[in-house]
Amino acid sequence: MIYFIFLKFYLWNSFEFQMMNTNIFL
């Protein structure tokens, strides 16, 4: 359960980081 939350949190941060990079490049 904790591992699942950690994985979800990690994926969400990666998504946020990618969107931020896209906004900077655009």
N, C-alpha and C positions, 0 to 999 in steps of 0.2 A: 504494500500500500504506500509506504513512504517512498519507495523507489519509483513508483508510478507517478507520484506527485512531483518528485524531483525531475523525472524525465519530461513531464509535461511543462514544468517551469523552464527547463533548459531549452526545449523546443520553442516555447513562446518567446524567450529572450533572443534566440537565434532569428526568429521571424521579425521581431522588432528591430534588431540590428540590421537585418537585410533591408527592411523597408526604409530605415534611416539612411543607409548607404545609397539606396535607389533615389531617394529624394535629393541627396547631395549631388549625385551625378546628373540628375535631371535638372 
